[in-house]
Amino acid sequence: MRQPSVRARRVAAASVGLVLAAGAAACGPKDNDAKGSGGDSTPHKGGTLTVLNSSPQENFDPARLYTSGGGNVPSLVFRTLTTRNRENGAAGAKVVPDLATDTGRANKDATVWTYTLKKGLKYEDGTAITSADIKYGIERSFAPELSGGAPYLRDWLVGAADYQGPYKDKKGLSAIETPDAQTIVFHLNKPEGEFPYLATQTQFTPVPKAKDTGTKYAEHPVSSGPYKVVKNENNGEHIVLERNKYWSTATDAERKAYPDKVDVKSGLDSSVINQRLSASQGTDAAAVTTDTNLGPAELAKVTGDKDLASRVGTGHFGYTNYIAFNPTVKPFNNAKVRQAISYAIDRSSVINAAGGSALAEAATTYLPNQKSFGYEPYDLFPAGKTGNPAKAKELLAQAGYKNGLTVTLTHSNAKDFETSPEIATAIQDALKKAGITVKLQGLEENDYSDTIHSVKTEPGFFLAHWGADWPSGGPFLAPIFDGRQIVKDGANFNTGLLNDKSVNAEIDAINKLTDLDAAAKRWGALDKKIGEQALTVPLFHPVYKRLVGKDIRNVVISDWTGVLDISQLAVK
């Protein structure tokens, strides 16, 4: 994702479908059913699902949400052209039809995508959903007052770069055609074989023009999903959803929609959330969280309790924590210095600083270790589990630093177990063994984000992280390593300032592929090629551990989200 504050919120929360998973197949509690104290584990319809969250579900408008796969809570209200496959593990990393009959039909060079809507689609008021509604929903996402969503459509659609939305420009986007009520056609600036992934984002939600209330639409968006909004207090702090009687399983094979009601309560302290889920008293017995992980201390307590352990879901999201180098800053302009640091890293101590092996997995590749990303195992600068200081010293000598050197590592002061002081200190200790003295520069979260994402202020050596907008190598490698995405006067994410013509050309070639399996293999090979330049040091991929109430059934955790899929849950 390009907006760090949104990305951080997504990964911390995963509630808007924002964040999700890597590694081995993700799994839920035992047998994927939170059986609690026993009884019938078969999911049944009925009851109220309570959601206990720390962050409010702000800006509950499909134009303003930055989601992946349609989001988590948003996915209960907003349907899109395509969506994520609601299954456990790797199977859940696939894109499948939602409002459309298929995942899209591309022309020969993937610059034109055509979708046909299913028959019988209706809003919460019983009126029919049309292709014109989807076109309008996309167009309103361009309105400045409804900003916040993913930027891809502005980049990808022909003539969309300067479009200001339907409130100012009623002509609309000519790049989107609706030849009839069931058909919608998209014309792109360049080949984009992964357009079906983009079509999972909430900007592709149909919005009836007659019901659009502009910035107030979030208070009562018109539902196309299994639930409608009956209450939205304090901008998402308390949201109550009830059944949309016009939603039908005949047109929606993905969402189970077992509960009769969903009550989302936010603004809670994370420790309070986990305490309430652990105790499972009253309505909390049928509660979950979509944004709060178990921390190291809480996990230790849960692990020692058989009942609680059976109610912990484990998942992985396509996300990498890493060291970034700016090769325009000395001594990081010397590849051997970057390689020396790569060899010196003690990943065991870094993982301990991140909460332990239950919450973090060592990374030696930039791409997450997940098939859908095209993961190709490699370790170009093998440091082992605890680092290789001897090899690091050898490379430093070759670089002209036989007596070692002193560098500054910039990190965030936020206690996020990712770019925080604990991780920085672990790196400092490891590099000391290789003769590298590391001075730590801690910045408050906003200052840190602004500093590392500006070409003018980017440090030479700093901690960073990246999460995928969908489970593919494209939104992972392109924003970070495509030289044409270097932004000199705005938020820049190409931290290594790489502008390699061969890398850029391969990104373009892969983007033409509509065979996503073939594309994945090419992304994996490109990851290794870029890795040879030692512009980053992959450190670890996070693991998500979340507790559910004792009456929760049918926990599904996919490799797309890495967290439980709220659309699959039952409470009885």
C-alpha positions as CSV (number, residue, x, y, z in Angstrom):
1,M,0.0,0.0,0.0
2,R,1.2,3.5,-0.8
3,Q,-0.2,5.3,2.2
4,P,1.9,4.3,5.3
5,S,-0.6,5.5,7.9
6,V,-3.4,3.5,6.2
7,R,-1.1,0.5,5.7
8,A,-0.1,0.5,9.3
9,R,-3.7,0.7,10.4
10,R,-4.6,-2.1,8.1
11,V,-1.9,-4.4,9.4
12,A,-2.6,-3.6,13.0
13,A,-6.3,-3.9,12.4
14,A,-6.9,-6.1,9.4
15,S,-10.5,-5.1,10.0
16,V,-11.2,-3.4,6.8
17,G,-9.8,-6.3,5.0
18,L,-6.8,-4.3,4.7
19,V,-4.2,-6.7,5.9
20,L,-3.4,-10.4,5.4
21,A,-0.9,-13.5,5.1
22,A,2.2,-15.5,4.2
23,G,4.0,-18.8,4.8
24,A,2.5,-22.2,5.5
25,A,-1.2,-22.6,5.2
26,A,-3.0,-20.5,7.8
27,C,-5.2,-22.3,10.2
28,G,-7.9,-21.5,12.7
29,P,-8.5,-23.1,16.0
30,K,-8.7,-26.9,16.2
31,D,-10.6,-28.3,13.3
32,N,-11.3,-24.7,12.4
33,D,-14.1,-24.6,14.9
34,A,-13.8,-22.7,18.1
35,K,-15.6,-25.4,20.1
36,G,-15.1,-23.8,23.5
37,S,-16.5,-25.9,26.3
38,G,-18.1,-28.4,24.0
39,G,-21.5,-29.0,22.5
40,D,-22.6,-28.9,18.9
41,S,-19.8,-27.4,16.7
42,T,-21.9,-27.3,13.6
43,P,-22.6,-23.7,12.5
44,H,-26.2,-22.6,12.7
45,K,-28.0,-19.5,11.6
46,G,-29.2,-16.9,14.2
47,G,-27.9,-15.0,17.2
48,T,-25.8,-11.9,17.5
49,L,-22.1,-11.7,16.7
50,T,-20.2,-9.1,18.8
51,V,-17.0,-7.6,17.4
52,L,-14.6,-6.0,20.0
53,N,-12.1,-3.7,18.3
54,S,-9.6,-1.0,19.3
55,S,-9.8,1.1,16.2
56,P,-13.2,2.4,15.0
57,Q,-14.4,1.5,11.5
58,E,-14.0,5.0,10.2
59,N,-15.3,6.4,7.0
60,F,-17.7,3.5,6.3
61,D,-18.1,4.6,2.7
62,P,-17.0,2.2,-0.1
63,A,-15.2,5.1,-1.8
64,R,-13.1,6.0,1.2
65,L,-12.0,2.6,2.4
66,Y,-8.6,1.1,1.5
67,T,-9.3,-2.6,1.5
68,S,-8.0,-5.9,0.1
69,G,-10.4,-8.5,-1.0
70,G,-13.4,-6.3,0.0
71,G,-12.5,-5.9,3.6
72,N,-13.7,-7.7,6.7
73,V,-16.6,-5.8,8.3
74,P,-17.1,-3.8,5.1
75,S,-17.5,-7.1,3.2
76,L,-20.7,-7.8,5.1
77,V,-22.3,-4.7,3.5
78,F,-20.5,-4.0,0.3
79,R,-20.2,-6.5,-2.5
80,T,-17.8,-5.9,-5.4
81,L,-17.2,-7.3,-8.9
82,T,-14.8,-9.9,-7.5
83,T,-13.8,-11.0,-4.0
84,R,-11.4,-13.2,-2.2
85,N,-12.1,-16.9,-1.9
86,R,-13.5,-17.5,1.6
87,E,-11.4,-20.7,2.4
88,N,-8.6,-21.6,4.8
89,G,-5.0,-21.3,3.8
90,A,-3.6,-21.1,0.3
91,A,-7.0,-21.7,-1.3
92,G,-8.2,-18.4,0.2
93,A,-5.6,-16.5,-1.7
94,K,-7.5,-16.9,-5.0
95,V,-9.8,-14.2,-6.5
96,V,-13.3,-15.4,-7.3
97,P,-16.5,-13.7,-8.8
98,D,-18.8,-11.7,-6.5
99,L,-21.3,-9.5,-8.3
100,A,-19.9,-10.6,-11.6
101,T,-20.3,-14.0,-13.3
102,D,-16.6,-14.5,-13.6
103,T,-13.3,-12.8,-12.6
104,G,-13.3,-10.7,-15.8
105,R,-12.6,-11.2,-19.5
106,A,-9.5,-9.4,-20.9
107,N,-8.6,-8.5,-24.4
108,K,-5.4,-9.8,-25.9
109,D,-3.1,-7.4,-24.2
110,A,-5.1,-7.0,-20.9
111,T,-5.9,-3.3,-21.5
112,V,-9.6,-3.9,-21.7
113,W,-11.6,-5.8,-19.1
114,T,-15.2,-6.8,-19.4
115,Y,-17.6,-8.0,-16.7
116,T,-21.2,-9.3,-16.8
117,L,-23.3,-9.0,-13.6
118,K,-25.2,-11.9,-12.2
119,K,-29.0,-11.9,-12.5
120,G,-31.2,-11.1,-9.5
121,L,-28.8,-8.7,-7.7
122,K,-30.7,-6.4,-5.3
123,Y,-30.0,-3.6,-2.8
124,E,-31.4,-3.6,0.7
125,D,-34.5,-1.7,-0.6
126,G,-35.2,-4.4,-3.3
127,T,-34.2,-2.3,-6.3
128,A,-32.0,-3.9,-8.9
129,I,-28.2,-3.4,-8.9
130,T,-27.0,-2.3,-12.4
131,S,-23.6,-1.8,-14.1
132,A,-24.3,2.0,-14.1
133,D,-24.3,1.8,-10.3
134,I,-20.9,0.3,-10.2
135,K,-19.6,2.9,-12.6
136,Y,-21.0,5.6,-10.5
137,G,-19.6,4.1,-7.3
138,I,-16.1,4.1,-8.9
139,E,-16.5,7.7,-10.1
140,R,-17.5,9.1,-6.8
141,S,-14.3,7.6,-5.3
142,F,-12.4,10.2,-7.3
143,A,-14.1,13.1,-5.5
144,P,-11.6,14.9,-3.3
145,E,-14.0,14.9,-0.4
146,L,-14.2,11.1,-0.5
147,S,-10.5,10.4,-0.7
148,G,-8.8,7.5,1.1
149,G,-9.2,4.6,-1.2
150,A,-6.5,2.8,-3.2
151,P,-4.9,5.0,-6.0
152,Y,-4.8,2.3,-8.7
153,L,-7.9,3.4,-10.6
154,R,-6.6,6.9,-11.1
155,D,-3.3,5.4,-12.4
156,W,-4.8,2.6,-14.5
157,L,-8.0,4.0,-16.2
158,V,-7.6,5.9,-19.4
159,G,-8.1,9.7,-18.8
160,A,-8.6,9.4,-15.1
161,A,-5.5,11.1,-13.8
162,D,-7.2,14.5,-13.3
163,Y,-10.8,13.4,-12.9
164,Q,-12.5,15.1,-9.9
165,G,-15.5,12.9,-9.4
166,P,-19.2,13.2,-10.4
167,Y,-20.0,16.1,-8.1
168,K,-17.7,18.4,-10.2
169,D,-17.6,16.6,-13.5
170,K,-21.0,15.0,-14.3
171,K,-19.8,13.6,-17.7
172,G,-18.1,10.8,-15.8
173,L,-15.2,8.6,-16.9
174,S,-15.3,7.6,-20.5
175,A,-12.8,4.8,-19.6
176,I,-15.8,2.9,-18.0
177,E,-18.5,1.9,-20.4
178,T,-21.9,0.3,-19.5
179,P,-23.4,-0.8,-22.8
180,D,-26.3,-2.4,-20.9
181,A,-27.5,-2.9,-17.3
182,Q,-25.6,-6.1,-16.9
183,T,-22.3,-5.2,-18.6
184,I,-19.4,-3.0,-17.6
185,V,-16.1,-2.5,-19.5
186,F,-12.9,-0.9,-18.3
187,H,-10.3,0.7,-20.6
188,L,-6.8,0.8,-19.1
189,N,-3.7,2.9,-19.9
190,K,-1.5,-0.2,-19.9
191,P,-1.7,-4.0,-19.5
192,E,-2.8,-5.1,-16.1
193,G,-3.3,-8.8,-15.8
194,E,-4.1,-8.5,-12.1
195,F,-7.2,-6.3,-12.6
196,P,-9.4,-9.0,-11.1
197,Y,-7.5,-8.5,-7.8
198,L,-8.2,-4.7,-7.9
199,A,-11.9,-5.4,-8.6
200,T,-12.1,-6.8,-5.0
201,Q,-11.6,-3.4,-3.5
202,T,-14.7,-1.5,-2.2
203,Q,-14.4,1.2,-4.8
204,F,-16.1,-1.4,-7.1
205,T,-19.2,-1.4,-4.8
206,P,-22.4,-0.4,-6.6
207,V,-23.8,2.9,-5.3
208,P,-27.3,4.1,-6.5
209,K,-26.9,7.7,-7.6
210,A,-30.3,8.7,-6.2
211,K,-29.3,7.5,-2.7
212,D,-25.9,9.2,-2.7
213,T,-25.6,11.6,0.2
214,G,-22.0,12.6,-0.4
215,T,-19.9,12.8,2.8
216,K,-22.9,11.6,4.8
217,Y,-23.2,8.3,2.9
218,A,-21.1,6.5,5.5
219,E,-23.9,6.9,8.0
220,H,-26.2,4.7,6.0
221,P,-24.6,3.3,2.9
222,V,-27.0,1.3,0.7
223,S,-26.2,-2.4,1.2
224,S,-25.6,-4.9,-1.6
225,G,-24.4,-7.5,0.9
226,P,-26.0,-9.8,3.5
227,Y,-26.3,-7.1,6.1
228,K,-27.5,-3.5,6.2
229,V,-26.3,-0.7,8.5
230,V,-28.9,0.2,11.1
231,K,-26.6,2.3,13.4
232,N,-23.3,4.1,12.9
233,E,-22.3,6.2,15.9
234,N,-19.3,8.5,16.2
235,N,-17.8,7.7,12.8
236,G,-17.6,3.9,13.2
237,E,-17.1,3.6,16.9
238,H,-20.3,1.6,17.2
239,I,-21.8,0.0,14.2
240,V,-24.8,-2.3,14.2
241,L,-25.7,-4.5,11.2
242,E,-28.9,-6.5,10.6
243,R,-29.9,-8.8,7.8
244,N,-30.6,-7.4,4.3
245,K,-33.7,-9.5,3.4
246,Y,-33.0,-8.9,-0.4
247,W,-29.6,-10.6,-0.2
248,S,-29.6,-14.1,-1.6
249,T,-27.2,-17.1,-1.3
250,A,-28.3,-17.8,-4.9
251,T,-26.1,-14.9,-6.1
252,D,-23.5,-15.1,-3.3
253,A,-21.6,-18.3,-2.8
254,E,-18.9,-16.7,-0.6
255,R,-20.5,-15.1,2.4
256,K,-22.3,-17.5,4.9
257,A,-24.0,-14.8,6.9
258,Y,-25.0,-17.0,9.8
259,P,-25.7,-14.4,12.6
260,D,-28.9,-12.4,12.5
261,K,-27.1,-9.3,13.8
262,V,-23.5,-8.0,14.0
263,D,-22.6,-5.5,16.8
264,V,-19.3,-3.8,16.2
265,K,-17.9,-1.9,19.3
266,S,-14.6,0.0,19.1
267,G,-12.4,2.3,21.1
268,L,-11.4,-0.5,23.5
269,D,-8.0,-1.1,24.9
270,S,-6.3,-4.1,23.4
271,S,-5.7,-5.8,26.8
272,V,-9.4,-5.3,27.7
273,I,-10.4,-6.9,24.4
274,N,-8.3,-10.0,25.1
275,Q,-9.5,-10.2,28.7
276,R,-13.1,-10.1,27.6
277,L,-12.6,-12.7,24.9
278,S,-10.7,-14.9,27.4
279,A,-13.4,-14.7,30.0
280,S,-16.2,-15.1,27.4
281,Q,-18.9,-13.9,29.8
282,G,-22.4,-13.0,28.6
283,T,-22.4,-11.6,25.0
284,D,-18.6,-11.9,25.0
285,A,-19.0,-15.6,24.5
286,A,-20.1,-14.9,21.0
287,A,-17.5,-12.2,20.3
288,V,-14.4,-11.8,18.2
289,T,-11.9,-9.1,17.3
290,T,-10.9,-8.1,13.8
291,D,-8.0,-5.9,14.8
292,T,-6.4,-7.1,18.0
293,N,-3.6,-9.7,18.2
294,L,-2.4,-11.5,21.3
295,G,0.9,-10.1,22.5
296,P,3.8,-12.1,23.8
297,A,2.7,-12.0,27.5
298,E,-0.9,-12.8,26.7
299,L,0.2,-15.6,24.3
300,A,2.2,-17.2,27.1
301,K,-0.8,-17.2,29.3
302,V,-3.1,-18.6,26.6
303,T,-0.6,-21.4,25.7
304,G,-0.7,-22.8,29.2
305,D,-4.5,-23.1,29.2
306,K,-5.9,-25.9,27.0
307,D,-9.3,-24.3,26.7
308,L,-8.0,-20.9,25.7
309,A,-5.4,-22.4,23.3
310,S,-8.2,-24.2,21.5
311,R,-9.7,-20.8,20.8
312,V,-6.7,-19.1,19.2
313,G,-6.7,-18.7,15.4
314,T,-3.3,-18.4,13.6
315,G,-2.8,-16.7,10.3
316,H,-0.2,-15.1,8.1
317,F,-0.5,-12.0,5.9
318,G,1.6,-11.0,2.9
319,Y,3.8,-8.6,4.9
320,T,7.6,-8.2,5.3
321,N,9.6,-6.3,7.9
322,Y,13.0,-5.3,6.6
323,I,16.0,-3.0,6.8
324,A,16.1,-0.5,4.0
325,F,19.2,1.2,2.5
326,N,19.4,4.5,0.6
327,P,22.4,3.9,-1.7
328,T,22.9,7.6,-2.3
329,V,24.0,8.0,1.3
330,K,27.6,6.9,2.2
331,P,28.7,4.3,3.1
332,F,25.6,2.5,1.8
333,N,26.5,3.5,-1.8
334,N,29.0,0.6,-1.5
335,A,27.2,-2.7,-2.2
336,K,29.8,-4.6,0.0
337,V,28.8,-2.6,3.0
338,R,25.1,-3.5,2.4
339,Q,26.1,-7.1,2.0
340,A,28.2,-7.0,5.2
341,I,25.2,-5.9,7.1
342,S,23.1,-8.6,5.5
343,Y,25.6,-11.2,6.7
344,A,25.8,-9.7,10.2
345,I,22.1,-9.8,11.0
346,D,21.1,-12.1,13.9
347,R,17.5,-13.0,13.0
348,S,17.0,-15.0,16.1
349,S,17.4,-11.9,18.3
350,V,15.3,-9.8,15.9
351,I,12.5,-12.4,16.1
352,N,12.7,-12.4,19.9
353,A,12.4,-8.6,19.9
354,A,9.3,-9.0,17.7
355,G,7.6,-11.2,20.2
356,G,9.1,-14.6,19.6
357,S,8.8,-17.3,17.0
358,A,5.1,-17.7,17.6
359,L,4.6,-14.1,16.4
360,A,7.3,-13.8,13.7
361,E,8.9,-16.0,11.1
362,A,12.5,-15.3,9.8
363,A,12.6,-13.9,6.3
364,T,15.5,-14.1,3.8
365,T,13.4,-13.1,0.7
366,Y,11.6,-9.8,0.2
367,L,8.4,-11.6,-1.1
368,P,6.4,-13.3,1.6
369,N,6.8,-17.1,1.7
370,Q,3.5,-17.8,0.1
371,K,2.7,-19.5,-3.2
372,S,0.4,-16.7,-4.5
373,F,3.2,-14.2,-4.3
374,G,5.5,-16.4,-6.4
375,Y,7.7,-17.1,-3.4
376,E,11.1,-18.6,-4.5
377,P,13.3,-19.6,-1.6
378,Y,16.7,-17.9,-1.6
379,D,19.2,-16.7,0.9
380,L,21.8,-14.7,-1.0
381,F,23.8,-13.6,2.1
382,P,23.4,-16.5,4.5
383,A,23.7,-15.3,8.1
384,G,22.4,-18.4,9.7
385,K,20.2,-18.0,12.7
386,T,22.6,-15.8,14.7
387,G,24.5,-13.9,12.1
388,N,27.9,-14.4,10.3
389,P,30.1,-11.6,11.7
390,A,33.3,-13.1,10.2
391,K,31.9,-12.9,6.7
392,A,30.7,-9.4,7.4
393,K,34.1,-8.2,8.6
394,E,35.7,-9.7,5.4
395,L,33.3,-7.7,3.2
396,L,33.9,-4.5,5.2
397,A,37.6,-4.9,4.7
398,Q,37.1,-5.3,1.0
399,A,35.0,-2.1,1.1
400,G,37.8,-0.2,2.8
401,Y,36.6,-0.4,6.3
402,K,38.9,-3.0,7.9
403,N,38.7,-1.2,11.2
404,G,34.9,-1.2,11.1
405,L,32.6,1.8,10.8
406,T,29.9,3.8,12.5
407,V,26.4,4.2,11.1
408,T,23.0,5.6,12.2
409,L,19.9,3.4,12.2
410,T,16.6,5.3,12.0
411,H,13.5,3.7,13.6
412,S,10.1,4.5,15.0
413,N,9.4,5.0,18.7
414,A,6.0,3.3,18.3
415,K,5.7,0.1,20.3
416,D,4.7,-1.9,17.3
417,F,7.3,-4.8,17.4
418,E,8.1,-4.0,13.8
419,T,10.1,-0.8,13.4
420,S,10.4,-0.1,17.1
421,P,13.3,0.3,19.5
422,E,13.3,-3.4,20.4
423,I,14.1,-4.4,16.8
424,A,16.6,-1.6,16.4
425,T,18.5,-2.6,19.5
426,A,18.7,-6.3,18.3
427,I,20.2,-5.1,15.1
428,Q,22.6,-2.8,16.9
429,D,23.9,-5.7,19.1
430,A,24.3,-8.0,16.1
431,L,26.3,-5.5,14.0
432,K,28.6,-4.7,16.9
433,K,30.0,-8.2,16.6
434,A,31.0,-7.4,13.0
435,G,32.7,-4.2,14.0
436,I,29.9,-1.9,13.0
437,T,28.9,0.6,15.6
438,V,25.2,1.5,15.3
439,K,23.8,4.8,16.7
440,L,20.0,4.7,17.0
441,Q,17.8,7.5,15.9
442,G,14.3,7.1,17.2
443,L,11.5,9.3,15.7
444,E,7.9,9.7,16.7
445,E,5.6,7.7,14.4
446,N,4.4,10.6,12.2
447,D,7.9,12.1,11.9
448,Y,9.3,8.6,11.2
449,S,6.8,8.0,8.4
450,D,7.3,11.5,6.8
451,T,11.1,11.2,7.0
452,I,11.6,7.8,5.4
453,H,9.0,8.4,2.7
454,S,10.6,11.6,1.4
455,V,13.4,11.4,-1.2
456,K,14.8,14.6,0.3
457,T,15.0,13.3,3.9
458,E,15.3,9.6,3.5
459,P,18.0,8.2,5.8
460,G,20.7,5.8,4.6
461,F,19.8,3.0,7.0
462,F,16.3,2.5,8.5
463,L,13.6,0.1,9.4
464,A,10.7,-0.4,7.1
465,H,7.8,-2.7,6.3
466,W,5.4,-3.4,3.4
467,G,2.1,-5.2,3.2
468,A,0.3,-6.4,0.0
469,D,-2.8,-4.9,-1.4
470,W,-3.6,-8.3,-2.7
471,P,-1.8,-11.7,-2.6
472,S,0.6,-11.3,-5.6
473,G,4.1,-10.1,-6.2
474,G,2.9,-7.1,-8.2
475,P,1.8,-4.8,-5.4
476,F,4.8,-5.9,-3.4
477,L,7.7,-5.4,-5.9
478,A,6.4,-2.6,-8.2
479,P,5.9,0.2,-5.6
480,I,9.2,-0.6,-3.9
481,F,11.5,-1.3,-6.9
482,D,9.9,0.2,-10.1
483,G,12.0,3.2,-10.9
484,R,9.1,4.9,-12.6
485,Q,7.3,5.0,-9.2
486,I,10.0,7.1,-7.5
487,V,8.2,10.2,-6.3
488,K,10.5,13.2,-5.8
489,D,8.0,15.7,-4.4
490,G,5.6,13.4,-2.4
491,A,5.3,10.1,-0.6
492,N,8.0,7.8,-2.1
493,F,8.2,4.1,-1.3
494,N,11.0,3.1,-3.6
495,T,13.4,3.2,-0.7
496,G,16.4,2.0,-2.6
497,L,15.7,4.6,-5.4
498,L,16.2,1.7,-7.8
499,N,15.6,2.6,-11.5
500,D,16.9,-0.5,-13.3
501,K,15.6,-0.7,-16.9
502,S,15.6,-4.5,-16.9
503,V,13.6,-4.6,-13.7
504,N,11.1,-2.0,-15.0
505,A,10.8,-4.0,-18.2
506,E,10.1,-7.3,-16.4
507,I,7.4,-5.6,-14.3
508,D,5.7,-4.5,-17.5
509,A,6.1,-8.0,-19.0
510,I,4.5,-9.7,-16.0
511,N,1.7,-7.2,-15.9
512,K,0.6,-8.4,-19.3
513,L,0.0,-11.9,-18.0
514,T,-3.6,-12.9,-17.2
515,D,-2.4,-16.4,-16.1
516,L,-1.8,-15.5,-12.5
517,D,0.1,-18.7,-11.7
518,A,2.5,-18.0,-14.5
519,A,2.8,-14.4,-13.3
520,A,3.6,-15.6,-9.8
521,K,6.6,-17.6,-10.9
522,R,8.0,-14.5,-12.7
523,W,7.5,-12.4,-9.6
524,G,9.5,-14.9,-7.6
525,A,12.4,-14.9,-10.1
526,L,12.3,-11.1,-10.1
527,D,12.4,-10.9,-6.4
528,K,15.7,-12.9,-6.4
529,K,17.2,-10.8,-9.1
530,I,16.5,-7.6,-7.2
531,G,17.7,-9.2,-4.0
532,E,21.2,-9.6,-5.5
533,Q,21.5,-5.8,-5.2
534,A,21.2,-5.9,-1.4
535,L,19.0,-2.9,-1.2
536,T,17.0,-4.4,1.7
537,V,17.6,-6.9,4.4
538,P,14.4,-9.0,4.9
539,L,14.0,-9.6,8.6
540,F,10.7,-11.4,9.4
541,H,7.1,-11.9,8.4
542,P,4.5,-11.4,11.2
543,V,2.2,-14.2,12.5
544,Y,-1.2,-13.2,13.7
545,K,-2.7,-14.9,16.8
546,R,-6.2,-14.0,17.8
547,L,-8.6,-15.2,20.4
548,V,-12.3,-15.9,19.9
549,G,-15.2,-16.3,22.3
550,K,-16.2,-19.8,23.4
551,D,-19.4,-19.9,21.4
552,I,-17.8,-18.9,18.0
553,R,-18.0,-21.5,15.2
554,N,-16.6,-21.9,11.7
555,V,-13.4,-19.9,12.0
556,V,-11.9,-19.5,8.5
557,I,-8.5,-17.9,8.0
558,S,-7.2,-17.5,4.5
559,D,-3.7,-16.6,3.2
560,W,-5.3,-13.5,1.7
561,T,-6.3,-12.0,5.0
562,G,-4.3,-13.8,7.7
563,V,-7.2,-13.1,10.1
564,L,-10.6,-14.7,10.7
565,D,-13.1,-14.0,8.0
566,I,-16.1,-12.5,9.7
567,S,-18.4,-13.5,6.8
568,Q,-18.0,-17.1,7.7
569,L,-18.6,-17.0,11.5
570,A,-21.5,-18.6,13.3
571,V,-22.4,-18.0,17.0
572,K,-24.5,-21.1,17.6
